[in-house]
Amino acid sequence: MIEYKKIGENEREKVQVLVETVLDGLERKEFFIPITNNEYDDMFNDSKSIIYGAYDDGKLIGIARMSLEELKNDHIKKELNLENNKVTRFGKYMVLSEYRNQGIMKHLQARLIEESKKLNYEYVIILAHPENVQSNGAIKNMGAELVETTIYKEYLRNVWLLKL
Ligand SMILES: CC(C)(COP(=O)(O)OP(=O)(O)OC[C@H]1O[C@@H](n2cnc3c(N)ncnc32)[C@H](O)[C@@H]1OP(=O)(O)O)[C@@H](O)C(=O)NCCC(=O)NCCS
């Protein structure tokens, strides 16, 4: 049975192995914006992130992250006229290839939505490369709406918005 739980700092290495495995297997590397060391630090900083993991018999097989930092000076927030709203961002969606299409990301997203509601966020922004069918499909599946396609950190991205 697959278990879902919050990931802590002590699992940083496991997460790095998962990220590397998924990235190695990606045919289109531009589907995933590389994670810098600073971002890894933020991912494991309780005041900046919540990450949920999916585990099969103790093995980490999928993750998804929500950002706890208020998005400031964010051009996407401005473009969507959400500057006065409490907006979080979900990302770092990855599931090992042999576990895909079993609803694992659906469960991880549901956990992040619960956490966002508890923290009184009003909206979630999620970005995906327009040709990343699996990722766009998973985001659409949770009820988000495609609102624009833009350049983010030099990467072409669909912008999805979920009203909580
Ligand atoms: C994107 C990813 C995380 C999805 O994980 P997953 O656990 O396979 O997704 P789920 O099984 O929960 O699927 C949820 C929904 O997404 C959609 N979806 C998933 N795979 C799909 C595909 N190949 N084609 C179309 N829709 C798809 C479906 O709507 C699905 O719901 P349904 O099964 O009820 O129809 C996974 O494919 C992955 O790790 N991809 C490589 C890394 C990546 O590109 N990450 C995204 C970076 S933004």
The ligand as a Gaussian input file, in Angstrom:
#p B3LYP/6-31G(d) Opt

LIG

0 1
 C        3.608000      14.552000     -13.944000
 C        3.687000      13.347000     -13.002000
 C        4.241000      13.833000     -11.668000
 C        2.261000      12.767000     -12.807000
 O        2.297000      11.779000     -11.792000
 P        1.292000      10.510000     -11.765000
 O        1.354000       9.956000     -10.386000
 O        1.571000       9.615000     -12.886000
 O       -0.114000      11.231000     -12.005000
 P       -1.532000      10.575000     -11.595000
 O       -1.528000       9.118000     -11.873000
 O       -1.899000      11.040000     -10.227000
 O       -2.483000      11.241000     -12.649000
 C       -3.332000      12.307000     -12.311000
 C       -4.017000      12.796000     -13.558000
 O       -3.074000      13.363000     -14.435000
 C       -3.481000      13.129000     -15.774000
 N       -2.413000      12.360000     -16.432000
 C       -1.431000      11.645000     -15.876000
 N       -0.661000      11.093000     -16.823000
 C       -1.173000      11.469000     -17.993000
 C       -0.832000      11.233000     -19.345000
 N        0.218000      10.471000     -19.653000
 N       -1.578000      11.785000     -20.296000
 C       -2.660000      12.555000     -20.005000
 N       -3.035000      12.815000     -18.739000
 C       -2.299000      12.284000     -17.755000
 C       -4.782000      12.387000     -15.725000
 O       -5.850000      13.311000     -15.737000
 C       -4.696000      11.722000     -14.378000
 O       -5.944000      11.444000     -13.833000
 P       -6.805000      10.165000     -14.303000
 O       -5.884000       8.988000     -14.165000
 O       -7.943000      10.158000     -13.355000
 O       -7.196000      10.443000     -15.710000
 C        4.594000      12.218000     -13.559000
 O        4.160000      11.897000     -14.852000
 C        6.080000      12.586000     -13.611000
 O        6.802000      12.418000     -12.627000
 N        6.555000      13.081000     -14.778000
 C        7.971000      13.407000     -14.962000
 C        8.423000      14.614000     -14.177000
 C        7.715000      15.868000     -14.632000
 O        7.610000      16.159000     -15.821000
 N        7.243000      16.625000     -13.642000
 C        6.516000      17.837000     -13.858000
 C        7.359000      19.010000     -13.789000
 S        6.297000      20.451000     -13.733000

